[in-house]
Amino acid sequence: MKKRNQYLKVVEWSEEDQCFVGRVPGLALGGIHGKNESVVYQKLGALVDEWITIYEEDGAPLPAATVGKKYSGRFNIRLGESLHERLAIESMKGKESLNSYCVKVLKDGVGF
């Protein structure tokens, strides 16, 4: 696999910018903007190549690959005592676990 193919490339429409915005999370800072989704994606490939070259020239290790990354389904979050209390109370009202309630809230809020 080519090094460039080890990194997730995301192209999304931005209402705010009224164009497509491409980024490479975990590797490149900034992104690519453009009116044509395919062109933005192609330019992302070139951006990845440039960043890989920069890392190699600096003798720095490349960041971990983001394509094919496995997720455990768990992460810890620090949210403060008052928010923790509010979430716990809301979960009790709904007669569900705090974990189930938070998953539901995150899914609804993110739109998945």
C-alpha positions, 0 to 999 in steps of 0.5 A: 500500500502506498503511504498516501493511502494509509491516511483518511481523506475527508471531503465535505460540503461547507455551507459556511464557505459554500464550497467543498472542504477537504482535510486529512485528520491526523496528518496534515494541518489545514485543508483544501477548498474548492467548488469541485469535489473530485478536484478537492479529493485529488488535491488532498492526495498531493497534500498527503504526499507533501506532508509525507515528504516533510516528515521524511526530510525532517527525519520524523516518524509518520503519524499512525495510519488512519485508514483501517484504524480499529476503534474499541468503542470506549473512550474516557471524557472529563466533563465536570461534576455539574454536567456529570450530575445533570446527565446522571439525573436525566438518565435516571429520569429515563430509567436507563444507564448513564452510558446508554443515555450518553450514547443516545444524546451523542447520536442525536446531537451528531446526527448518526 
